[in-house]
Amino acid sequence: MDSARSETLGEGVCPTLHPLKIFDAARASDRFVYTCAPMVRYGKLAFRQTVHEYGVDLSWTPMILSKEFNRSQVARDSDFTTSRNPNPTIVQFGANDPQEFSRSATLAVPFANGVDLNCGCPQSWACASSLGAALMDKRELVRDMVAEAREALRRDGWDRDRESKRGRSVSVKIRIQKDLRKTVDFINTVIGNPDEPLVDFITIHPRTRSTPSTTPINTEALALLASEFGGKIPLFLSGDVFAVSSLPIPSQTAEDDAPRPSNTNIAGLMAARGLLCNPALFADHPTCPWSAVESFMRNVARAPIPLRLVQYHLGEMCGPGMGAEKGALLDKKERMVLHGLESMLDVVDFMDEMRSLKTGRAGGLSRF
Ligand SMILES: Cc1cc2nc3c(=O)[nH]c(=O)nc-3n(C[C@H](O)[C@H](O)[C@H](O)COP(=O)(O)O)c2cc1C
């Protein structure tokens, strides 16, 4: 993200909205902030633009390794793409060193609204390099990383004031630990002085490093952390958000109250698998509508991604989904045909034909 890159992107690309302003607006109407989770391979620009059209307030990029990002222009260009009119975006990094993370932060923020540190990736290669979930056992190091990033941003003229056009957020995304007291210590350390917290918000994925994603999230642990920290700092829930009408968190007031920020101490919801299957999840569509497929294809035409990735996304969007309501746009056989296609033109034609067949309306996919 050097000056050449910035010239290519032009003046208009620099975001001017501090993410905490999004929280303020949502809190005023007691509604959750809706976010798209970091997803390695899948959270590319075309997908982020699509979910934004359907109610997502803030999107995370996939985790980007700081070491590569800092040293290679090729890595920067391939890992982080933005647009002339960017939607609010947080760039997530995998890092284990204060200087590496802070360098990445300063390179990214001219093009993003904030930076995030991944403290949740459970994969063995990441943990072996003291990245991701391994950082949950290194709370002082995480504190030093976020503190250093803050300082580096300040030196470069970015500030933490939510009213400033140069205001940028620094945040962490964590998993819980088996011994929840350790997670409480971790969060306290990373917040530092609550009057001037080192991080602006925290995303909690209430599963431990070894909990499979098929096991439901630990709502008890989440409620405990929310009551301890939700009043001090905005918290996001990441995990099992599959439909707005059936959220995995209970209200802390009456059982039949719909969960809201004021009765859960959670400020925002983050979805990964739910949005992959249904980018319109936060626009209260129980299943993926054809319009979201069209929107994705339009965005792919403007911000291309590899053919196999397009096919993967379409397969997920047209499948049975993660919510209780099942309404696949394509059946299994049709999805297999989709995956077997060999060119983007064939994919566009096939999806057009399927849409006409299923809805009786002429497809709009080829009219970019
Ligand atoms: C395909 C995929 C890629 C992911 N990549 C990342 C990542 O880069 N960084 C991260 O912090 N979490 C990553 N996650 C975890 C998700 O952000 C999220 O915390 C987890 O999937 C639980 O949310 P869900 O139930 O909405 O899927 C990934 C998850 C999936 C399914």
The ligand as an SDF file (V2000), in Angstrom:
LIG
                    3D

 31 33  0  0  0  0  0  0  0  0999 V2000
  -13.9320  -20.2800    5.6660 C   0  0  0  0  0  0  0  0  0  0  0  0
  -13.6140  -19.6100    6.9510 C   0  0  0  0  0  0  0  0  0  0  0  0
  -12.4850  -18.8150    7.0540 C   0  0  0  0  0  0  0  0  0  0  0  0
  -12.1890  -18.1680    8.2640 C   0  0  0  0  0  0  0  0  0  0  0  0
  -11.1170  -17.3180    8.3260 N   0  0  0  0  0  0  0  0  0  0  0  0
  -10.9010  -16.5690    9.4600 C   0  0  0  0  0  0  0  0  0  0  0  0
   -9.9260  -15.5500    9.4940 C   0  0  0  0  0  0  0  0  0  0  0  0
   -9.2310  -15.2700    8.5110 O   0  0  0  0  0  0  0  0  0  0  0  0
   -9.7600  -14.8700   10.6670 N   0  0  0  0  0  0  0  0  0  0  0  0
  -10.5250  -15.1220   11.7820 C   0  0  0  0  0  0  0  0  0  0  0  0
  -10.3530  -14.4600   12.8030 O   0  0  0  0  0  0  0  0  0  0  0  0
  -11.4820  -16.0730   11.7530 N   0  0  0  0  0  0  0  0  0  0  0  0
  -11.7030  -16.7800   10.6290 C   0  0  0  0  0  0  0  0  0  0  0  0
  -12.7200  -17.6960   10.5850 N   0  0  0  0  0  0  0  0  0  0  0  0
  -13.5960  -17.8450   11.7760 C   0  0  0  0  0  0  0  0  0  0  0  0
  -14.8360  -16.9650   11.6060 C   0  0  0  0  0  0  0  0  0  0  0  0
  -14.4890  -15.6070   11.4850 O   0  0  0  0  0  0  0  0  0  0  0  0
  -15.8340  -17.1410   12.7500 C   0  0  0  0  0  0  0  0  0  0  0  0
  -15.2660  -16.6780   13.9520 O   0  0  0  0  0  0  0  0  0  0  0  0
  -16.2750  -18.5950   12.9230 C   0  0  0  0  0  0  0  0  0  0  0  0
  -16.4920  -19.2170   11.6720 O   0  0  0  0  0  0  0  0  0  0  0  0
  -17.5770  -18.6830   13.7040 C   0  0  0  0  0  0  0  0  0  0  0  0
  -18.5790  -17.9550   13.0750 O   0  0  0  0  0  0  0  0  0  0  0  0
  -19.7980  -18.6210   12.2060 P   0  0  0  0  0  0  0  0  0  0  0  0
  -20.5150  -19.5400   13.1020 O   0  0  0  0  0  0  0  0  0  0  0  0
  -20.5830  -17.3980   11.8150 O   0  0  0  0  0  0  0  0  0  0  0  0
  -19.1750  -19.3340   11.0640 O   0  0  0  0  0  0  0  0  0  0  0  0
  -13.0190  -18.3570    9.4090 C   0  0  0  0  0  0  0  0  0  0  0  0
  -14.1410  -19.1880    9.2810 C   0  0  0  0  0  0  0  0  0  0  0  0
  -14.4530  -19.7860    8.0860 C   0  0  0  0  0  0  0  0  0  0  0  0
  -15.7040  -20.6400    7.9990 C   0  0  0  0  0  0  0  0  0  0  0  0
  1  2  1  0
  2  3  1  0
  2 30  2  0
  3  4  2  0
  4  5  1  0
  4 28  1  0
  5  6  2  0
  6  7  1  0
  6 13  1  0
  7  8  2  0
  7  9  1  0
  9 10  1  0
 10 11  2  0
 10 12  1  0
 12 13  2  0
 13 14  1  0
 14 15  1  0
 14 28  1  0
 15 16  1  0
 16 17  1  0
 16 18  1  0
 18 19  1  0
 18 20  1  0
 20 21  1  0
 20 22  1  0
 22 23  1  0
 23 24  1  0
 24 25  2  0
 24 26  1  0
 24 27  1  0
 28 29  2  0
 29 30  1  0
 30 31  1  0
M  END
$$$$
